[in-house]
Amino acid sequence: MKLDADTLLALLPAFYRERDAELDGPLRALLGVIARQGALVEADIERLYDNAFIETCEDWVVPYIGDLLGVRALYPVSGTAAFGPRALVANTLRLRRRKGTALVLEELAFDTTGWRARAVEFFERVSTTQYLNHLRPHSLRTPDLRQPRPLDRIDGPFGTEAHTADIRALPAGRYNLPNVGLFLWRLQAYPVQRATARPATTRPGFYTFDPLGLDQPLFNRPRTETDISHLAEPINVPEALHWRDLHAELEARRQALTDGEDPDDQYFAEAGGGPVLRVWINDAEVPVEHLVICDLSPIPTVVPEDWRHPPASLSVTARKAGRPDMTFPAAGSVLVGIDPRRGRLALPDGITANSVEVAYAYGFPGDIGAGPYDRRPGSGFGDNDSDPLAALPDPTDFEVVIQIPSAATPTLAAAFNAPANPADAVNRVIAGKRTLLVLNTDATEAVTPNLDLPDSHLAIQAAPGRRPVLVGDFTLKGNASTRLSLGGLLLDGALLLQGPLHAVTLRHCSVVPAKGGVAHTGTGTDLSLSLYRSLSGPLRSKRPLAAVVLRDSLIDGDSGIAVDVDDSPLTVIASTLFGTTAAGRLEASNSLFDGQVSIARRQEGCVRYSYLPAKSTTPRRHRCQPDLVMTDLPTAEAAREAMRVTPAFTSIHFDTPAYGQLTRSTAQEIRTGADNGAEMGVWNLLQQPQREANLALALDEYLRFGLEAAPLFVN
């Protein structure tokens, strides 16, 4: 029912409506107020109905429904929208019906942690003498050396080899009768829809999937398991693609097409999100059967660097009588060589292309930096709901909104330059206005804007699920009213700010560290520089700024300077800084400072629940490391404790999937040292200790008597 003033007024006799019209509508105005309140009550009633079901209820209702089912209280995980307890509550009944089985433990691990899981009963892999009335021909004492694919999986979650018994407890020991391993994948797969492949080496026909020209392993986009009775397989987890699996599937596909049969695809099936890899040559998609898995490592001793080319064609012999042999590729197409371990692509010798585009997935720990994910703040972000840095630009706040690509503006450069004429330097479309540019593409564009935008607000935002790549330095100057907002962009260049500006904000952006980061030059300014969930190179300013704010970000100074902002006030929240830090004032919490910190005004500010080298000069510290573990200890023992709690990272290189991720061997004081019980640093938002604790709590209820289970992290 539509509830408004006109609806209520129509229910009254005509006499009242006529009299109200003569008096300029006071009754109608009163009914409008009543209707608005009634609409709120009606909406609340509908919301109460939705809150009765786990699929549609609001997040705050989930624990109450769980309490009705007797779900044990779990630690809240509110830092990321990628995971919540809703799935565990929804699946409680069916999990209890199958309590104690490996299938349930696997589903339980996924529901309580949000990480893809594979349950392995290790008694299946213990080498034993088999009972002749219960033969297990699949469980062989020694692996078959003629089968290379199983050999690639040895000691992993999908291995089939047998081991002698290991009497150590989990997780140090595995292969024993009561042990169940829950393999978990901490890295996630992020699918890129259609990106521009980067030319590689000085020879034609060679490319990298990564738009920056980096060697990155390609990841599988996990297919969802639809049945609890199904144990996870490699196709269901976000692991790096195995070249033998892809090679075997492509070979089988070509053989099936030759025999006139339907291919039995998994990685390249159209269902479940489509093939894991797709390639377009000159805007024409390459058929799956024309992809060839190759080793594209550099050929030794060849200078300049050269890779091997895929063959020009492949011949497949038919296995069915009466079927002709087939040659791939078909007319008008080419074979494309792919190296999934290095993320490389090659065309046959002598073949060139005007454009090469690819769809693939890469691995990363979470939603930080530029990436093809939903950047809208939601209920899963907890405290960040009210953070103005988390809010995306509202199109209604802008005078000009331009969609790119479109017929009028196919590229970002076209938006900057039109409709200016060659004699007029810069962009009349955005100068002096509030302009929003929305990039609905994953393509790479070489653009080096040198913008002078007084009294302007320019926002460049990637569309949801997109990751546009801009190659070149981005330069901006203006006046005290100039604002710049960048969101979801991968910048293969430096961000150069000149002179007086009002505000510059980066949300979910990646500024390649090796290209210079963010630098401000020129006269003094009231500039506020803010980075939210971003990756960047060093931040530098030769003049004091009004404010520098880092939240959920990673600043990489490559062991040099991470932040040098003169006498500026610096706020660092749940961030990681590789390199030294220098500022005027400092407010920091839940952060990791890899290098020395030098703050000019130590009587102002505070550093809380953070790690920083002991000799750093900072304001007062509260529960920081290594200060906390060194308290009241002799000098030698204090030095050993300081060394013990030094953070260790899986990788500190921008070109690796586990960038900035703490190792599992890092001290508990660092891994659980933040004020919310999570790890210090940029990946605090993942709240990994809470997830692990939730799994440990839930295992007690669902684990069969006599069995032992423990999480084993694959990456």
TABEL-V956250 format. One record per residue. RES is the residue in three letters. BURIAL is + if it has 16 or more other C-alpha atoms within 10 Angstrom, else -. Layout:
res = (RES | RES)
burial = (BURIAL | BURIAL)
//
This chain:
res = (MET | LYS | LEU | ASP | ALA | ASP | THR | LEU | LEU | ALA | LEU | LEU | PRO | ALA | PHE | TYR | ARG | GLU | ARG | ASP | ALA | GLU | LEU | ASP | GLY | PRO | LEU | ARG | ALA | LEU | LEU | GLY | VAL | ILE | ALA | ARG | GLN | GLY | ALA | LEU | VAL | GLU | ALA | ASP | ILE | GLU | ARG | LEU | TYR | ASP | ASN | ALA | PHE | ILE | GLU | THR | CYS | GLU | ASP | TRP | VAL | VAL | PRO | TYR | ILE | GLY | ASP | LEU | LEU | GLY | VAL | ARG | ALA | LEU | TYR | PRO | VAL | SER | GLY | THR | ALA | ALA | PHE | GLY | PRO | ARG | ALA | LEU | VAL | ALA | ASN | THR | LEU | ARG | LEU | ARG | ARG | ARG | LYS | GLY | THR | ALA | LEU | VAL | LEU | GLU | GLU | LEU | ALA | PHE | ASP | THR | THR | GLY | TRP | ARG | ALA | ARG | ALA | VAL | GLU | PHE | PHE | GLU | ARG | VAL | SER | THR | THR | GLN | TYR | LEU | ASN | HIS | LEU | ARG | PRO | HIS | SER | LEU | ARG | THR | PRO | ASP | LEU | ARG | GLN | PRO | ARG | PRO | LEU | ASP | ARG | ILE | ASP | GLY | PRO | PHE | GLY | THR | GLU | ALA | HIS | THR | ALA | ASP | ILE | ARG | ALA | LEU | PRO | ALA | GLY | ARG | TYR | ASN | LEU | PRO | ASN | VAL | GLY | LEU | PHE | LEU | TRP | ARG | LEU | GLN | ALA | TYR | PRO | VAL | GLN | ARG | ALA | THR | ALA | ARG | PRO | ALA | THR | THR | ARG | PRO | GLY | PHE | TYR | THR | PHE | ASP | PRO | LEU | GLY | LEU | ASP | GLN | PRO | LEU | PHE | ASN | ARG | PRO | ARG | THR | GLU | THR | ASP | ILE | SER | HIS | LEU | ALA | GLU | PRO | ILE | ASN | VAL | PRO | GLU | ALA | LEU | HIS | TRP | ARG | ASP | LEU | HIS | ALA | GLU | LEU | GLU | ALA | ARG | ARG | GLN | ALA | LEU | THR | ASP | GLY | GLU | ASP | PRO | ASP | ASP | GLN | TYR | PHE | ALA | GLU | ALA | GLY | GLY | GLY | PRO | VAL | LEU | ARG | VAL | TRP | ILE | ASN | ASP | ALA | GLU | VAL | PRO | VAL | GLU | HIS | LEU | VAL | ILE | CYS | ASP | LEU | SER | PRO | ILE | PRO | THR | VAL | VAL | PRO | GLU | ASP | TRP | ARG | HIS | PRO | PRO | ALA | SER | LEU | SER | VAL | THR | ALA | ARG | LYS | ALA | GLY | ARG | PRO | ASP | MET | THR | PHE | PRO | ALA | ALA | GLY | SER | VAL | LEU | VAL | GLY | ILE | ASP | PRO | ARG | ARG | GLY | ARG | LEU | ALA | LEU | PRO | ASP | GLY | ILE | THR | ALA | ASN | SER | VAL | GLU | VAL | ALA | TYR | ALA | TYR | GLY | PHE | PRO | GLY | ASP | ILE | GLY | ALA | GLY | PRO | TYR | ASP | ARG | ARG | PRO | GLY | SER | GLY | PHE | GLY | ASP | ASN | ASP | SER | ASP | PRO | LEU | ALA | ALA | LEU | PRO | ASP | PRO | THR | ASP | PHE | GLU | VAL | VAL | ILE | GLN | ILE | PRO | SER | ALA | ALA | THR | PRO | THR | LEU | ALA | ALA | ALA | PHE | ASN | ALA | PRO | ALA | ASN | PRO | ALA | ASP | ALA | VAL | ASN | ARG | VAL | ILE | ALA | GLY | LYS | ARG | THR | LEU | LEU | VAL | LEU | ASN | THR | ASP | ALA | THR | GLU | ALA | VAL | THR | PRO | ASN | LEU | ASP | LEU | PRO | ASP | SER | HIS | LEU | ALA | ILE | GLN | ALA | ALA | PRO | GLY | ARG | ARG | PRO | VAL | LEU | VAL | GLY | ASP | PHE | THR | LEU | LYS | GLY | ASN | ALA | SER | THR | ARG | LEU | SER | LEU | GLY | GLY | LEU | LEU | LEU | ASP | GLY | ALA | LEU | LEU | LEU | GLN | GLY | PRO | LEU | HIS | ALA | VAL | THR | LEU | ARG | HIS | CYS | SER | VAL | VAL | PRO | ALA | LYS | GLY | GLY | VAL | ALA | HIS | THR | GLY | THR | GLY | THR | ASP | LEU | SER | LEU | SER | LEU | TYR | ARG | SER | LEU | SER | GLY | PRO | LEU | ARG | SER | LYS | ARG | PRO | LEU | ALA | ALA | VAL | VAL | LEU | ARG | ASP | SER | LEU | ILE | ASP | GLY | ASP | SER | GLY | ILE | ALA | VAL | ASP | VAL | ASP | ASP | SER | PRO | LEU | THR | VAL | ILE | ALA | SER | THR | LEU | PHE | GLY | THR | THR | ALA | ALA | GLY | ARG | LEU | GLU | ALA | SER | ASN | SER | LEU | PHE | ASP | GLY | GLN | VAL | SER | ILE | ALA | ARG | ARG | GLN | GLU | GLY | CYS | VAL | ARG | TYR | SER | TYR | LEU | PRO | ALA | LYS | SER | THR | THR | PRO | ARG | ARG | HIS | ARG | CYS | GLN | PRO | ASP | LEU | VAL | MET | THR | ASP | LEU | PRO | THR | ALA | GLU | ALA | ALA | ARG | GLU | ALA | MET | ARG | VAL | THR | PRO | ALA | PHE | THR | SER | ILE | HIS | PHE | ASP | THR | PRO | ALA | TYR | GLY | GLN | LEU | THR | ARG | SER | THR | ALA | GLN | GLU | ILE | ARG | THR | GLY | ALA | ASP | ASN | GLY | ALA | GLU | MET | GLY | VAL | TRP | ASN | LEU | LEU | GLN | GLN | PRO | GLN | ARG | GLU | ALA | ASN | LEU | ALA | LEU | ALA | LEU | ASP | GLU | TYR | LEU | ARG | PHE | GLY | LEU | GLU | ALA | ALA | PRO | LEU | PHE | VAL | ASN)
burial = (- | - | + | + | + | - | - | - | + | - | - | - | - | - | - | - | + | - | - | + | - | - | - | - | - | - | + | + | - | - | + | + | - | - | + | - | - | - | + | - | - | - | - | - | - | - | - | - | - | - | + | - | - | + | - | - | + | + | - | - | - | + | + | - | + | + | - | - | - | - | + | - | - | + | + | - | + | + | + | + | + | - | + | + | + | + | + | + | + | + | - | + | - | - | + | - | - | - | + | + | + | + | + | + | + | + | + | + | + | + | + | + | + | + | + | + | + | + | + | + | + | + | + | + | + | + | + | - | - | - | - | - | - | - | - | - | - | - | + | + | - | - | - | - | - | - | - | - | - | + | - | - | - | - | - | - | + | + | - | + | + | + | + | - | + | - | - | - | - | + | + | - | - | + | + | + | + | + | + | + | + | + | + | + | + | + | + | + | + | + | + | + | + | + | + | + | + | + | + | + | + | - | - | + | + | + | + | + | + | + | + | + | + | + | + | + | + | + | + | + | + | + | + | - | - | - | - | - | - | - | + | + | - | + | + | + | + | + | + | + | + | + | + | - | - | + | + | - | + | + | - | + | + | + | + | + | - | + | + | - | - | - | + | - | - | + | + | + | - | - | - | - | - | - | + | + | + | + | + | + | + | - | - | - | - | + | + | + | + | + | + | + | + | + | + | + | - | - | - | - | - | - | - | - | - | + | + | + | + | + | - | - | - | - | - | + | - | + | - | - | - | - | - | - | - | + | - | + | + | - | - | - | - | + | + | + | + | + | + | + | + | + | + | + | + | + | + | + | - | - | - | - | - | - | - | + | + | + | + | + | + | + | + | + | + | + | + | + | + | + | + | + | + | - | + | - | + | - | + | + | + | + | - | + | - | - | - | - | + | + | - | + | - | - | + | - | - | - | - | - | + | + | + | + | + | - | - | - | + | - | + | + | - | - | + | + | + | + | - | - | - | - | - | - | - | + | + | + | + | + | + | + | + | + | + | + | + | + | + | + | + | + | + | + | - | - | + | - | + | - | + | + | + | + | + | + | + | + | + | + | + | + | + | + | + | + | + | + | + | + | + | + | + | + | + | + | + | + | + | + | + | + | + | + | + | + | + | + | + | + | + | + | + | + | + | + | + | + | + | + | + | + | + | + | + | + | + | + | + | + | + | + | + | + | + | + | + | + | + | + | + | - | - | + | + | + | + | + | + | + | + | + | + | + | + | + | + | + | + | + | + | + | + | + | + | + | + | + | + | + | + | + | + | + | + | + | + | + | - | - | + | + | + | + | + | + | + | + | + | + | + | + | + | + | + | + | + | + | + | + | + | + | + | + | + | + | + | + | + | + | + | + | + | + | + | + | + | + | + | + | + | - | - | - | + | + | + | + | + | + | + | + | + | - | - | - | + | + | + | - | + | - | + | + | + | + | + | + | + | + | - | - | - | - | - | - | - | + | - | - | + | + | - | - | + | + | + | + | + | + | - | + | - | + | - | + | + | + | + | + | + | + | - | - | - | + | + | - | + | + | + | + | + | + | - | + | + | + | + | + | + | + | + | + | + | + | + | + | + | + | + | + | - | + | + | + | + | + | + | - | - | + | + | - | - | - | - | + | + | + | + | + | + | - | +)
//
